[in-house]
Amino acid sequence: MPLVRIDALRADAERLDALGRAVHDALVETIGFPPNDRFQVLTSHDGTSGMLAYDDYLGVPRDDGIVYVALTMRSGRTAAQKQALYRRIAELAEEYAGTEPRNVVITLTENESADWSFGHGLAQYVEG
């Protein structure tokens, strides 16, 4: 199960949904997650009370189309799988939501099976 958090500036519900679908489809295609394994927090920031800060770090010019994608998942993927995932997220974000790939910033945090509970206060991935 990946937990996905997407933050975008002034995104309406349609754009947020498109970004969520882009990330989910990329996870299914490149990592092999099941299609029904979707857990996402999608947030739009209006630019006044909720802001996103950015710069042109590493020579990548960004603008107000910026989208932050934070992924949390169990460890075990190779660097090549992660690179394929990042590439596919950027491609699908452009296709589904019109977000330029240069504006897609992705972080991936890994943890272990005992770090997940899917309800009922149980760690379902941990053997009893």
KOLLOLO-712117 format. One record per residue (C-alpha): residue in three letters; x, y, z. Coordinates in steps of 0.001 Angstrom, whole numbers, plus 500000, padded with zeros to 6 digits. Layout:
N
alaXYZ
...
//
This chain:
128
met500000500000500000
pro501383503340499092
leu500118506391500927
val500140509314498515
arg499945512977499387
ile499601515472496553
asp499807519228497114
ala499071521638494275
leu498554525376493977
arg495016526560493146
ala493901523162491823
asp490202522477491420
ala488680519086492253
glu489003517904488642
arg492729518663488488
leu493364517084491897
asp491539513932490802
ala493536513844487553
leu496809514151489481
gly495709511405491864
arg494850509125488946
ala498205509878487319
val500130508830490418
his497949505778491019
asp498176504574487409
ala501962505025487474
leu502200502968490690
val500111500185489141
glu502083500217485862
thr505656500501487165
ile505624498944490638
gly502733496508490264
phe500412497739493005
pro496867496337492784
pro494376498658491049
asn492190498839494191
asp495108499843496463
arg494492503599496444
phe495056505724499553
gln495553509417498776
val495368512837500408
leu494811515497497742
thr495185519139498785
ser494872522408496923
his496532525513498330
asp494940528853497482
gly498183530837497549
thr497241533043500498
ser496382531041503592
gly497972527908502159
met501119528344500125
leu503671526215498311
ala507215527546498187
tyr509659526597495444
asp512759527767493626
asp514760526701490565
tyr516938524210492447
leu519181522067490198
gly518412524408487292
val514783523345486921
pro512583526417486353
arg509301525961488225
asp506174528094488317
asp502738528141489952
gly501877524866488200
ile504058523100490789
val502850519832492298
tyr504435518069495247
val503942514302495378
ala504940512534498597
leu504864508743498509
thr505196506467501517
met505533502741500880
arg507211499625502153
ser510862499258501183
gly512109496855498565
arg512054498624495189
thr515177499040493098
ala516549502392491980
ala515503501512488417
gln511909500856489519
lys511826504170491357
gln513206506051488349
ala510593504429486093
leu507906505435488604
tyr509047509073488724
arg509198509266484937
arg505721507747484533
ile504175510022487174
ala505538513072485312
glu504263511751481959
leu500783510976483259
ala500531514226485246
glu501073516046481964
glu498655513803480046
tyr495849513751482641
ala496182517155484328
gly498237519328481957
thr501029519642484535
glu504408520231482944
pro506910517539483991
arg509329520229485223
asn506732521155487856
val506375517656489331
val508452517238492504
ile508383513721493985
thr509663512330497261
leu509532508681498284
thr509814507535501887
glu510167503850502666
asn509254501953505811
glu508659498384506985
ser505627496095507254
ala505094496786510967
asp504655500482510160
trp501189500009508603
ser497695499559510017
phe494753499347507633
gly492084499552510317
his490871497860513488
gly494138498818515219
leu495931495877513604
ala499221495676511726
gln497851493452508971
tyr501239492905507311
val502754491521510525
glu502282487816511115
gly500523487039514407
//
